[in-house]
Amino acid sequence: MATMVLPREEKLSQDEIVLGTKAVIQGLETLRGEHRALLAPLVAPEAGDAEPGSQERCVLLRRSLEAIELGLGEAQVILALSSHLGAVESEKQKLRAQVRRLVQENQWLREELAGTQQKLQRSEQAVAQLEEEKQHLLFMSQIRKLDEDTSPNEEKGDVPKDSLDDLLPPAVASVYREISYWPRPDPQSKVLPGPPSTRPSLVVPPRP
């Protein structure tokens, strides 16, 4: 049994459909005018029943006019729908362009954010380094000031106890305070100084 191969229907574009619909509208309007011209004599009062088939022709013409009016209405709907679809497609194109622009702006903002974060990290590192240098300079300034304060006393042989107590650990500072109260040795005496109440006097015998 042979199989009938139907021809493939070509897809028409929207513009082709609009052009075809407009051509159909023009044809239907022309045909409607012809039908009205044919129907007018048949429905005229003076026509009467002159022709025996005039009533049937009048009915057929009216049916044809109704079909033509229906076709014209559908064609107008197709044109309106096409115009609406064109507006929708134009709006879709605008939205797609906006989406592409927003994607590009989003990418640019991401790059700007990454660059700003890197700059912030470098700034924080620089601030931390400057803070360390500041602390070091303050420490060196305090040491220098302490040296300047103690240098006149060192020339006289007297070191301020409070400054040394601040620098020494508590245990060492307490020992230093006890030693600082010992009497200084007399160059002419052979007795070693010691604590006033804890260390006995020690007499070094003279050499023979």
C-alpha positions in Angstrom: 0.0 0.0 0.0 1.5 3.3 -1.1 1.9 6.0 1.4 1.0 9.5 0.6 3.7 12.0 1.4 2.3 15.3 2.3 4.3 18.4 1.5 6.0 20.0 4.4 4.4 23.2 5.5 6.8 26.2 5.4 6.8 28.3 8.6 5.9 31.8 7.9 7.4 34.7 9.7 5.4 37.2 11.6 5.9 39.9 8.9 4.8 37.5 6.2 1.6 36.6 8.2 0.8 40.3 8.7 1.3 41.1 5.0 -0.9 38.1 4.0 -3.6 39.1 6.4 -3.6 42.6 5.1 -4.0 41.3 1.5 -6.8 39.1 2.7 -8.6 42.0 4.3 -8.3 44.0 1.1 -9.8 41.1 -0.9 -12.6 40.6 1.6 -13.5 44.3 1.7 -13.7 44.3 -2.2 -15.8 41.1 -2.1 -18.1 42.6 0.5 -18.6 45.7 -1.6 -19.5 43.5 -4.6 -22.0 41.4 -2.5 -23.6 44.6 -1.2 -23.9 45.9 -4.7 -25.6 42.7 -5.8 -27.8 42.6 -2.7 -29.1 46.1 -2.9 -31.4 45.7 -6.0 -32.8 42.5 -4.5 -33.9 44.1 -1.3 -35.2 47.3 -2.8 -38.9 47.9 -2.3 -39.5 48.4 -6.1 -38.0 45.0 -6.9 -41.1 43.1 -5.6 -41.4 39.6 -6.9 -40.3 40.3 -10.4 -37.9 37.4 -10.5 -38.8 34.0 -9.0 -35.3 33.2 -7.7 -34.6 36.6 -6.1 -35.4 35.5 -2.6 -33.0 32.6 -2.7 -30.3 34.8 -4.2 -30.9 37.3 -1.4 -30.5 34.6 1.3 -27.3 33.4 -0.3 -25.8 36.8 -0.6 -26.6 37.6 3.0 -24.9 34.4 4.1 -21.9 35.3 2.1 -21.8 38.8 3.6 -22.0 37.3 7.1 -19.0 35.0 6.2 -17.1 37.9 4.8 -17.8 40.0 7.9 -16.6 37.1 10.0 -13.4 36.8 8.0 -12.8 40.5 8.3 -13.2 40.4 12.0 -10.8 37.5 12.4 -8.3 39.2 10.1 -8.5 42.3 12.4 -8.0 40.1 15.4 -4.9 38.6 13.8 -3.5 42.1 13.0 -4.1 43.2 16.6 -2.6 40.0 18.0 0.4 40.5 15.7 0.8 44.0 16.9 0.6 42.9 20.5 3.2 40.1 20.0 5.5 42.6 18.3 5.2 44.9 21.4 5.9 41.9 23.7 8.9 40.9 21.6 10.2 44.4 21.7 9.8 44.5 25.5 11.6 41.2 25.7 14.5 42.6 23.7 14.7 45.6 26.0 14.6 43.3 29.1 17.3 41.1 27.7 19.5 44.2 27.0 18.9 45.3 30.6 19.8 41.9 31.9 23.1 41.9 29.9 23.9 45.4 31.1 23.2 44.3 34.7 25.4 41.2 34.3 28.2 43.4 33.1 27.7 45.9 35.9 27.6 43.0 38.4 30.9 41.7 37.1 32.4 45.2 37.2 31.2 45.6 40.8 32.7 42.2 41.7 36.1 43.3 40.3 35.9 46.6 42.1 35.0 44.8 45.3 38.0 42.5 45.0 40.3 45.4 44.3 38.9 47.3 47.2 39.4 44.3 49.5 43.0 44.0 48.4 43.6 47.7 49.1 42.0 47.3 52.5 44.1 44.3 53.3 47.3 46.2 52.3 46.2 49.2 54.3 45.6 47.1 57.4 49.0 45.5 57.1 50.6 49.0 56.7 48.7 50.2 59.8 49.8 47.2 61.8 53.4 47.8 60.7 53.2 51.5 61.6 51.8 50.6 65.0 54.7 48.2 65.6 57.2 50.9 64.6 55.4 53.4 66.8 55.6 51.1 69.8 59.3 50.5 69.0 60.0 54.2 68.8 58.1 54.9 72.1 60.1 52.2 73.8 63.4 53.6 72.4 62.3 57.1 73.5 61.7 55.8 77.0 65.0 54.0 77.1 66.8 57.2 75.8 65.0 59.3 78.4 65.9 56.9 81.1 69.5 57.0 80.0 69.5 60.7 80.0 68.0 60.8 83.5 70.5 58.3 84.9 73.6 59.6 83.3 74.1 62.6 85.7 73.6 60.3 88.7 76.0 57.7 87.3 78.7 60.3 87.1 78.2 61.0 90.8 78.1 57.3 91.6 74.4 57.4 92.6 71.8 55.5 90.6 68.2 56.2 91.3 66.6 53.3 93.0 63.1 53.9 91.7 64.2 53.7 88.1 66.2 50.5 88.7 63.3 49.0 90.7 61.0 49.6 87.8 63.3 47.9 85.3 64.3 44.9 87.6 62.2 41.9 88.4 60.5 42.0 91.9 62.8 39.5 93.4 66.0 41.1 92.1 64.6 44.6 93.0 64.1 43.5 96.6 67.7 42.3 96.8 68.9 45.5 95.2 67.0 47.5 97.8 68.6 45.6 100.6 72.1 46.1 99.1 71.5 49.7 98.5 71.1 50.3 102.2 74.5 48.8 103.0 77.1 51.3 104.0 79.8 52.1 101.5 83.2 50.8 102.2 85.9 53.1 103.6 89.1 52.9 101.5 91.1 53.3 104.7 89.2 50.6 106.6 89.8 46.9 106.3 86.3 45.9 107.5 83.9 44.8 104.8 80.5 46.5 105.0 77.4 44.4 105.4 73.8 44.7 106.4 73.4 46.7 109.6 71.8 43.9 111.6 72.4 40.7 109.7 76.0 40.5 108.6 78.8 40.5 111.3 81.8 42.6 110.9 84.7 40.8 109.2 88.2 42.0 110.0 90.8 41.2 107.3 94.1 40.6 109.0 97.0 42.5 107.6 99.5 40.7 105.4 102.8 39.9 107.1 
